[in-house]
Amino acid sequence: MTLPVNNAVPGAVRQLRHSLRAGGLAGAVAAYFTPEEDFAGLSFTCLGSNPRDAVTASDLLAVSLLDIAWRPEAVRQLLDTSAAKVSGLLCAIRSDIDLWEASDEDLAAVDPLWDALLHMPGVGTATASKLLARKRPRLCPVSDKVVIGAVGVPGWTWEALRAFLQDPAARAEIEALRPPSAAVVSVLRILDVAIWIRHSHSRAASRIRRDSGIPRARARAARNTRRGAPADLLAISAECFRPRSGYLADVSEIHVLLMIPAGPRVRQPEMQRRRGGCVLRAEAGWCIVASLDEHPVRTIRTLF
């Protein structure tokens, strides 16, 4: 199986690489992995037990350090009622290969577990990708809203990161950011931390940028002047339907059911998936309700 080509990926790779050449970034990454600082640091990788083919309570705690809140039912499924299924799906995913060396078949092996995770209560793109990054740190990158926005080709995030790291010079630049204290973490983890520092809107990322003298990278979202919403909002919603794969359905296949300004009463989990649709809180203050078919999506009632 070969993934189709997205012509926007090479440009996205060049822009991402440029954004990670900021002065002071190596010092900021070192600060992130300093135990005295209030960041996840090495704990995400090294906390507790991390068996190859089973999800443990330590895994869930490690993922929670990356701003993830687990719903009780999802915890019970991962550690009890669906544990055997999850372990079986994990067994099919290679742990001895890096993303830049992975074939399309290697990545396709992730899809069954990805889909199973997204069907668990409260588990969205960020949660699923962070759990996979804990279990397969060399192969599976984090693909939360910060990474998706920084890469800039929603729906092709993994493919773009793979293309980025296939360049030995780019990998060398990421390795140059690695502090001695982070010798045990994967290249993907260093890359994720660097992207978070450069692109996150969070107070913690703003503080570490300020302390290291790093400007925040400019937002890449274009505007749709006719409607006032971000021009790439549909693409971002498409990422929610199949965010892991580089071969999702065309954005034209997504039916927009409702687009409204997101007010203060809109809750902020990554997304809510119900009945084939999703509701996503966008950075620009818009909330989109979309579906892969034209049937009504009732998720909106869970957010207001």
N, C-alpha and C positions, 0 to 999 in steps of 0.2 A: 504494500500500500504506500502511495506517495501523496503527500499533502499538496494541495494546489498552492500556487504562488501568489502572494500579495505584494504588489509592486511598491507598496508604501513601506515595507519592512526595511529595505536598505537605508532609506532616508531616516527612519526612526532609529536605526542602529547608530548612524553617524551622529545624530543629535544627542542620543543618550550618552555616547562616548564623550562628546564634547562637554556635556553637563557634569561629568564625573572627573573632569580635569581641574576643578576649582582648587585654588591654593588653600592650604589649611585642612583639606579633607582627610589626609592621613592622620593628622593630630586629632581630629574629631572622631574618627573611627577608633583610634586608640583610647580616647576618653570613654567611648561607648562600652568598651570591653574592660574598663577599669572596675574592679569589684566595689570600690568605694563610691562609685557613681550610681545613681538611681535608674539604671537601665537593665534590660534583660541580660545583656552581655553573654557570658559563657553559659549562664544557667539554662538558656533555651536548648543548647546542645547537650550539656553535661548533667542536667538535673536528674537524679534518681535512675531508675532502670529504663532501658530502651531496647528491648529485644527486637530482633529483626522483623518478625512476623506476627507481632501481637501489640495491641494498643493497651497501655497501662495507665493507671492513675497518674503516674509521673509524667507521661506524655501529655495528658490533659492539663496538668498543672503547668508544664513548660509552655504549652500553647497559650494558656491564660496570661502569661507574662507579656505576650504581644498584643495586649488590649482585646482579648477575646473572652467573652462570658459564655459558658456552657449552660444550656438548659438542662434541667434534671433528667428529662426523658431521653435526651441525646446521650447523656452520661451513662444511663442505664443500658441503652442499646449498645454503646461502644464497649462497655466493660462486662456486659452480661448477656442480654437477649440476642444481640447480633454479633457477639464477639467472635464466634466461630466463623461466621460469614466474612467478617472483616479480615480475620487472619488469613482465610483462604484467598481473598483478593490481594492482600499484601504479598503473599507468597509468589504471586505471578509477576510482581514488579521487581525489576533488577535493582540490586543495591551495590553492584560492583562497577557501575558505569557513571561517567559524568554527563551532564546535559549536552555538552558540545560534541560528545562522541555518540550520543544516543541516536538510534535509527527511528524512523517513523513508527515502526512496529514496537520498539521499546516504549515510546510515548503512548501509543495506543493501548498498551497493557495497563496504563494508569486509569483509563477511562471508566472501567467498571466500578472501581472503588470510588472514583470521583463522583460518579452518578449516585452510588449508594449513599455517600456522605451527604450529598445535597438533598436527599429525600428524608434526612433526619431533622427533627424539630430544631429550628433556629440555626441550622448550619447553612451558611452561604459561601460565597466565593472566598472571602478572606479566611474563614474558619477552616474550610476544607484544604486550602493551599498551605496553611500554616501547619496543620497536622501532617500533611504529606511531606512538608519540608523537614519536619522533625523525624519522620520515619525514613525518608529517603533524601538525606541532605545533599547528596551529590547530584541527584537527578531532578528533583522537584523544586522549582523556585516558588517563593511566595508570590501570589498574584492578588494582592489586595488593591484598594482603590488608589493608593499612593503609587504602587508599581505600575498598575494599568495606566494611570495618568502620565507617569514619567516616560513610559515606553511609547505611548501615543498611538498605538494601533490596536484598539480594543478588539478582542476576539483572536488576536494573533500574538498575545503577550509571550507565551512560552516559545513560540517559533522565533520571535524577535530576539529574545534573550539567548536562545540557542545560537542564532546567527551571530550575535554580538560576541559570544564566547568562543566561537569557532575560529576567530582571529587570534593567533598566538600573541600578537602585540597587545590586543585588548586584555587578554587574560593576564599578561605581565603587568599591565597598568593596575588591574584589580589586586593582584598579588602584592604590588608595591604599597597598597593601602593596609596590608595586614600587619598588625602590631605583634611583637613576640608573644604577648599574652594570649593571642588567638590562634596559636599554631594548630590546634586540634579542630578548628571549624572549617567547613567546606568553602570553596571559592564562591559558591552561590550565596552562602551566608554573608560573606564579606560584601558581595555585590548588593545584597538586599539592604544591609546596614547603610552602605554608601548612598543608595537611592533614597532611603528613608531620610537620611540627614539632609540631602540636597533638596528633596521635593515635598516632604511632609509639612502640613500646616499646623501640626500639633505644637503645644507649648514646649514640650521637651525637645523636639527637633529645633524649634526656634532658638531655644536657649543654647543648645550645643553649637548651632551655627554662629550665634552671637559671640559666644566665648572663643570660638575658633576663627572668627573674622571671615566667615563664609556667607556670601549672599544666597538667598533662596533662589533656586532656578525659576525662571519665568514660566507661568502656566502656559500650556500648549493649546488649550481649548479654543477653537474658533467660535465665532458667533453667527447665529442665524438671524440676520437683521429683520427678516420678515416676521418672525414669530417671537423674537426676543430671547429664545432659549438657546443653550449651547448647540452649535451645529453638529457636534459629535454625540449628542445625547442618545440618539437611537443606537449608535454603535456601542455605547457604554451599556445600554440595556441588553443588547445582543450578547455582550460578554457574560451577562448573568445566566443566559440560557445554556451556553456551552463555553465557559471561560477557560477551561483547561486546554481545549483543543485549538489547533490552528485551522481547523477545517469546519467551522460552524456554518450554519445556514446563512445565506446572504441576509444583510440587514433589511433588504426589501421584503423579506418574508416575515418580518416582525410587524404585527398589526398594533398600532398605537390606539389605545382605547381612551386614554385620558392624559392630559398634561396640565398640571396646575402648579402655581407657586407653592413651595413647601413652607408652611407656616411654622410657628414655634411649637405647635402641638404634634408635629410629625416626629415620631420616634426615630432613633438612628441605629438600628441594627444594620448589617450590611444589606440585607434585603429580606423580603418575605416571599417564599415560593408556595403557591397554592394553585392547584387546578390548571397547570400549564402556563402560569403567568408569573410575573414578579412585580414588585414595587421597589423602586430604587431611589434613595435620597441622593440627589446630585449636588456637587460642590457649589454650583452656581445658584442654588436656592430653588431648584425646580424638582418636582416629583413626577415621575413618569410611571404610568401603568401600561404594561405591554403584554402581549400574548403571542404565542406561536400559531394560534388560530383565532377565529373571530368570535369565540364564545366569551361571555362576560367573565371578568375576573373579579372575585369577591374580596380579594386581599385588602382592598382599600379600607375596609371596615376595621381591620386589625391595626391600622396605623393612626386613626384619628379619634 
